[in-house]
Amino acid sequence: MKAIALKETGGVEKLTLIETKTPQIKPDEVLIQVKAIGINPVDGFVRGNKPYLERVINPKPGEDIILGWDVSGTVVEIGNEVSDFKIGDDVFGMVNFPGHGKAYAEYVAAPADQLALKPENISYEEAAAATLAALTAWQSLVTYAKIKKGDKILIHAAAGGVGHYAIQIAKYFGAHIVGTGSGAKKDFIISQGAHEFIDYTTEKFEEKVRDADIVLDSIFGDHVVRSLDAVKQGGRLISLLTFFTDENLVKKITEKEVYAHRLGVLSNGADMKQIAALLANGTLHSYISAQFTFEEIPQAQTLVDAGRTVGKVVITL
């Protein structure tokens, strides 16, 4: 089978098209013939950061390093312990994250308990898009922030992959949604369900919002300190990139009685099935801004690396 392998950490030029053996599945796995792949910022970060690659993937000595975690496709083989799926089923999911997902390939071995059936009303591309990013939004807002009707939520980078799913999930739960982004993305953010928009290039969000029940922060650096100013006393702050280790930050969190959590998204079939149900009934949808062929994965990563994409970037096989 064809796969895109990473020979060493660095730029996209380190990604190489190879021929390798089709994976052998374990008893609790299925073999997926891949139809579409989702590209995420973490793909490029792992590609260019050796310590992070070793921590997230932890590859075995001598094995091909195949990036990617987001897939949709058709089951062509099932392990003898699998009962939820059968050959011919269309499935999707985030495979083995953290771990070696090996999604940049024509065939992927995936634990059955990390997958869901692809709704018939969406494409393979829309399904592949709604995996890591949608799971991140779901686990941030539902699992940890405990979102409920009437909550006021501030979502940063609201036009991005995680952001546009977070808006839709928050809308589903009946929250009041404030989204941040550049001025050019205002119409898109409002179209996804946000009630208010803040242009981060011209406005200070922490001056406009001081009473958020929940803030979802996906920005590096001291941005989280500003986000804490936007959370009300006793609110909830979920960060995707910043660990809550700074003493001054911890002190402020304690004083405001804020629940603060740094999310590390995890493969989870139960959550995947919740997302599948929302996709099936039209509550959740994937906005795909760009599609590439399998051989164009380096170009797709370059686009995502720039950090300005709207919605999701996917690969079609």
N, C-alpha and C positions, 0 to 999 in steps of 0.2 A: 504494500500500500504506500501511498504518498503521505509524507508528513513534513512539517516545517520544524527543523531542529535548531537549537541554539548551541553553537560550538563553544562560545565563550561570551561572557558578559560584555556589553558594549552597545553600540548603536544598532539600527535595524539591518545594517550590512552584515551583522553576525548571524542573521537568520538565514538558513540554508534549506532548500528543497531537497529531500532525501527519499530514497526507497528503503522501507524497513518492513519487518514482519508484522502481519496483522496480530494484535494482542490476543493472548489466551485468557479466557475469562475464568474467574473463581466461581465456586458454587453459588455465591450470593450476588453474582453480577450478571449483567446482560451485555451483549455486544451490539453497539449502535453503528449502523451505517449512517454517517454524518451527512446531513443535508444543509445545515447552516451553523455558523459559529459566531458567538458574540465577542467583540473586542472591548476591553476595559482598560482604564488607566493603570491598574495594577500589573497588567501584562508588560507594559513598557518599563514600569518601575523595577519589576523582577529582572527583566532583560538586562537592565543597565546597572544593577546593584548586586554584586556578588554575595555580600553577607545576607542580604534580604532573600536572594534566590536560595541560598543554603538553608535559611530559616523556614521559608515558606514551602519550598519543594523538597529539600533534603534528598537530592538525587543519589541513587546508588552508584558506586564507582564504575565507570565505564559505560553506563547506560546513556542513550540519547536523551538529551533534555528537550522535551516537547512542551512548549508553553500552552496556555489556554485552559479554561475551565467551563466555558459556556457552550453547550451543544443542544441541537435538536436533530432528530433523525428517526430512522426506523430500526426496530429491534430485529436482528437477523439470527441471534443465538441467545439462549437463556441457560443459566446455571441450574443445576438440579435442586437448589434450595429456593428458587424464585417461583412465587405463586401469583404475584400481582400483575405480571405482564406475560404476553405471549408473542411468538414470532409474528411479525407484521404490524405490531403496535407502533404508532408514532408517539415518541416521548421527547421530553426535554428536561434539562436540569443543569445545575452547577455541580460539576464532578470533582470530588476529592479536594475541596478547598477548606483549610490549607492542605497542601499536598501536591502530588504530581498528577495533575488532571489529564495531561496529554491530549488536549482537545484539538490542537492544530494537526489534525490527521483525518484520513478518510474513514477510519474505524476507531471507535473508542470503547474501552471496557469500563463500565460504570456500575457501581453498587446500586442495586435495584431500589434500595431505601432512600436514595437521593434524587429519585426521578418522579415525574408525574406524566400522565397521559397528555399529549398535546390536544388542546381543544380543536375540533374540526373547523371552527369558524376563523381560525387564524393561520397564517403561513408559517413555514419552518423558520423564516427569518424573524418574524414577530415573536415566535416562541424563544428562539435563541437569545434574542435581545432581553427578554424578561426573565433572566436567570440571576446572575450575580447582582446586577443593579437593583432589580426588583426585590430580591431577597434582602439586600442591604437596607432598602427602604422599609420593608415589612418588619424585619427584626429590630431595626432602630425604633420604629414608631409603635409597633404592637407588642413585641416581646419585652422591650426595655422601657420605653417611654410610657407604656400603658395608655395610649391615646384613647380619648373618649369624646362623646358628643359635647360640643360647646367649648372644647379646648381652643385656645389661641396658639397657633404654631407658626414659628418663623423658620423658613426653609432657605438655607443658603445655596447658591449655585442651582437655582430652581429649574433652570432650563436644561441641565445636564442629564446624564443617564439616571443616576439615583434620584436627582431632584424632581424630574417629571413624573416618575413613579410615586415619589413621596407625596406630591401634591394630590395625585389621584387617590391614593390610599387615605390621606387625611380627609379628603372630600367625602369618601365612602363612609368614614366614621363620623361625619358631621362636624368637623372642626372648622374654625375660622382661620384662613390660610393667608400668610404674608410671605411673598417670595422675593428673593433678591437676585439681581442679575444686571447685565449691562442694558442700557436703554434700548438697544436694537432687539433685545429678547423679550421686551415687555409684553407684546401681543401674544407671543407663544406661551409665556408663563400664565397669563390671564386665561388663555384658551384651555389650559390644562385644568383649571379650576381654582386658581388663586383669587382671593378677594381683594388683595392689595399687592402693590408692587413697589419695591424700593430699588432705585438705581444706585448701585454701590459706587459708581464712578463719580457721582455728584452729591450723594447724600450719605450721612452717617446713620446706619440702621439702628445703632444703640441709642440715638437721640429720638428716633421716631417710634421705636418699640421698647418699652420698659416693663411690660406686663405679660410677656409670653409665658404660657404654661409649659411649652416645649420649644426648644431650639435644636434644630438639626444642623450641625456645623461640619462642613466637608472641606474646610480651608486649612492650609498649613499655618504654623507659626502662632503668633500672639493673637490671631483672629479670635481664638476661643475666649480670651480675656474680655474682648469686646462683646462676644456673645453672652457671656455671663452677666454683663450689665443689662442685657435685653431680657433676661429671665426674671420672672417675679419671685418673690420670697416663697420658698418651698416648691419651686418649679423643677423642670427636668431638662438637662442639657446632655445631648448625645453627640459625641465627636467621632468622626470617622478616621481622623488622622493624628490627633494630638492626645498623648497620654497625660493624665492628670497627676503629674509628679512634682511640679513646681510648688515649693512651700507656700509662696504668697498666694498662688492660685487656689491651693487646697484650703488655705485659711479663709479666703473669700467665699469659697463654696460652702464651707462649714458655717460661716456667719449668715449666709443667705438660706441655709438649710436646703440647698439644691441637691437633687439626685443627679450625679454626674457619672457618665459611663462612656468609655472608649470602646466602640463596637469593633469586634473582629468577626466579620460575617462567617457563617459556618454552613456547609452543605447540610440540607435538611429536607427530606422528602415530604414531611407533613406540611411544612411551610410552602413548599413547592406546589403542593396540591391546593392550598388556599389561594395561591396566586393563579393557578390554572382555572379555578372556579370563577375568579373575578374576570379573567380574560374571556372565559366562555360566555358570561352573561353581559359582557360589554362594559362593565364597571372600570376595568383596567385595559389600557391599550398601549402598544409600543409605538413610539415615534422614531422612525428610522431615517436618519438624515443622509446616510451614505451606505452604499453596498459595493463590495469588492469581490473579485474572484479569489480562489484559494491561493493562487500564485502571487496575488497582490497583497498578502498579509503584511509585508513590510510597509507598503504605502498606507494601509489602514492603520497600522500602529503609529506611523508618523503623524497622521491626522489626529488621532486620539491624544498622542503625546503633547500636542500643542495646547490642549486644555480648553479649547473654545468650541467644541462641538455641541450641537443641540441634539438632545435625545441620544440615540444609539447609532453605532457603526457596526455593521455585520458583514460576514463573509458568506457567500453562496457557493455551494459545491455542485 
